[in-house]
Amino acid sequence: MFERFHRSIQLLKESYAIIKDEKRIMLFPLISFAISACIMISLFLIIYFDSKDTVFANKSYDSYYEFLVISYLAVFFVGTFFNACLMSCAQIRINGGRPTLKDGLHNATRNLHKIILWSLISGTVSIILRVVGGRSGLIVRIVRAIIGAAWDVATFLALPIMIFEETSVIGSIKKSMHLLKKTWGENLIGEGSIGIIAVILLLPAILVGILSISLAGINNIPIILGVMVAYIAVVCVVLSTLETVFKVALYNYAVTGKVPSSFSSDLITKSFRPK
């Protein structure tokens, strides 16, 4: 546990060293967060006002599945597109260049058709796994978790491959599996993650926020919620940026066999281990 925590801290430090002079590229995940929030708020308002309409008052929530699926896929696409923008800038920076926001947008837009298709495939897989996991018994949930983890590992490098190489979506998935197997072996599990750091940073803040809401007057609740949302947004934007930079570094190592100069060999070469 302590070793994983130490690796997570090291991951954040070395990824930050890449972008410390290019902080503007964090605008990509920030814009992604804002657009995704607007989509989800719009979905909530549609369902809320629709349920208030006397004509539709007796509709079950099952009737909103199409809105939920469309919104989920839209959020998935937005996240993938701006993640591709960020990856493009990180790739330039790792190779010694000075990326601009235009560089990221250009490369992502150039691969827009692949990003759309990838969002549909990956988003659909995610929806199916969530539905299966939410309505099944314990054994099926365990199987679902195993399949989900295998999918995440197998497609770990798929996005950087499809935006940096002239490779189709399906070809990128196949090459991702090949590179992971060639570089780190078979039956892998991720060894470094920001998940622990995210819990440490977010959980106390959420608990303090909930406590503050319970103690504060009703007039102060919007302010407390606003501060909580802003804090969560900042943490998520920073952590997702650093993790994306690290993924691009892993892609470079898997393709070239050389550890990027800004990263330690141990962190890169031991990012995955056999289960």
N, C-alpha and C positions, 0 to 999 in steps of 0.2 A: 504493500500500500504506500509506504513512505517513498519507495523507489519510483513508483508511478507518479507520485506528487512531485518529486524532484525532477523527473523527466518533463512533466507538464510545465513547470516553471522554466526549465531550460528551453523548451520549445518556444515559449512566449518571448523570452529574452532574445533568442537568436533570430526569431522571425521579426521582432521589433527592430533589430539592428538593420534589417533590409529596408524597412520603410520609414525609419526615423526622419529622413530628409524628404520623404515623399508622402507626408501625412494626408495630403489632399486626395489620395486614392481611396481613403476611407469614406469619401463621399458616395462611392458606389454602394456599399452595404447600407449606408444611411438612407440613400434614396430608395433602395430596395425595401427597407423596413417601413419607410413612410408610405410607399405605394401599396405594399401588402396590408398595412394597417387600414388604409382607405378602402381597399377591397373588402376586408372583413367587416368594417363598420357599415359599409353599404349593404352587405349581406344581412347583417343584424337588423338594419333599418327596414329592409324589404320584408323580412319575416315579421318584425314587430308590427309594422303598420298593416301588413296583410292580415295578421291575426286579429287586429282590431276591427277590420272590416266585417260587418254583420253577415255579408254574403259568404265569407270564407272563415267565419268564426269557428266552425266545427271541423276544419281541415286538420288532419293529423300531421305530425312533423315529418312523416315519411314522404309527404307530397313535396317537401322542400329538398329532397335528395339531389334533384338535378341542379338546384342553385348551389348546394354545398359542393358537389363534384366540380362544377364549372369554376366556382370560386377557388377551390383547392388547387385545381390545375393552373388557374391564372396566377395564383400566388407562387406556385412551383416554377412557372415560367419566369416570372419577374425575378425570383431569387436566382435562378440559373443564369439568366441573361446578365445580371449585374455581377454575379460571381465570375462569369466569363470575362467581363470587363476588368475586374480586379486581377484575375489570373494573368491576363495579357500584360498588364502593367507590372505585375510581380516578375513575370518572365523576363521582361526587358531589364528590370532592376537587378535581378540575380545575375544576368549576363553583363552587368556593368554599365547599362544605359541609364538615361534619365527619362522615364516615361511621363507622358502627359495624359490628361483625361481623354483627350481626343484619340490617343493611341488605343486605349482600352475600348472605347466605343466603336472605333473603326474595326478592330478585329472581331469583336462580338457581333457587330452588324453583318460583317462579311460571312459569318458562320450562322446567321440567323435561322436558316432553314434547318440546320442540324440541331440547334438549340431548341427549336420548337418541337421537333420530333423526339428529341431526348427527354424533354419535359413531359410530353404525353406518355412515353413509355415508362419512365421512372415514376412519374406521378401516379399512373394507373397501378403499377406494381405496389406502390406505397398505400394506395386506397384499398386494394384487395387485401393486403396484409393487415391493415388496421381493422377492416370489417371482419375478417376471419378471427383475428385476435380478440375482438370485442364481443363476439357472440358465440364463442365456442367453449368447450370444456378445457380443463387444465392441460391435458395431453396435447390437444390441438394447439393451444397457446404456446406450449413449449416448442412444438414443431414449427410454428409460425415464427417464433423468436430465432430459431436456428436458421431457417430459410432467410429471414430478414438480415441476419448478421452475415450470412454467406453472400447475399446480394450486395450488401454494402461494401464488403471486401472486394468482391469480384469487379465491381464497377468503380472502385476507388479512384482510378486514374482515367476513367473514361472521358470525363469532360476536358481535362487538359489535352488529352490525345486528339480529341475531335476538333479543338480550336487551334492547336499548334501544328497539326499534320493534316495532310489531304486524305483523311480517313473517314469513312461513313460512320454512322452511329453504331450499327451492328459490328462493324469492323473495329471500332474503338473499344467496345465492350470485350470483344475477343482479345484484342491486343492488351487491354488492361489486365485480363486474367493471365495472359502469357508473360507479361512483364513482372507481375507480382510473383508468379511461380518461378521464373528464371532468377529473379533478384533475391527473393526472401524465402522461397520454398513453397510447400503445399500446406493446406489446412491451416491457414493463418488466422491470427487474431491481432488486432491493433494493440500496440504497447504504449504509445504516447497519445494523450488526449487532453483537451482543455475542459472536459466534463467536470473533473474534480474542482478545478479553479472556478468554473461557472457556478457550481453549487456553493462554494465558499463565499463568492461575491454576491450571489443573488438571494440565497435563502435567508440570511440574517436581515437583509434589507426588506424582504417581503414580510417577514415576521414583525419587524419594527413598524412597517406600514400598516399591517393589520391591527396591531396593538394601538397605534396612533388613531386609527379610524374609530376603534371601539371606545377610546377615551375622549376624543375630540368632539366638538359640537358638529351638528349636521352641516353647518355653513362652511366648515373647514375641510370637509371630505373631498370636494373637487380639487383643492390645493394639494392635499396629501396624495391623492391619486395621480395628479399631474406630476408631482415630484417623483413618485414611484415609477411611473411609465417612462419618464425622461431618464432616470437612473438605469432602468432595465435596458432601454434602447442603447444608451452609451456603452454599457458593458457588453451587450450582444454584438454591437457594431465592431468594437475593438477586438473582442475575442475571435469573432468570425473572420475578421481581416487577417489576423495573425495565423489562424489555422489554415486559411486559404493559401497564404504565402508559403507555409510549411509544406502543403500538399504540392505546390509547384516545385519546391526544392526536391521532394521525393520523386516527382516525375522526371526531373533532370537527372537524378542519380540512377533511376531505373533505366533510362534511355542511354545515357552515356557511360555509366559505371563509375562516374567521378562525383565525389561529394562536393557540392557548391562551396566555394571558399568561405562564405560567411557562416557556415554551419559546421558543427563538430561531427567527426566521423561516427562516433558512438551513437549519437542521437539519430542520425540518418540510417545507418546500417542495421540498427536494432529497433526500428520502428514497428516491425512486425515480428512475431515469433510463432512457432508451431503451437497448436492448441494442446 
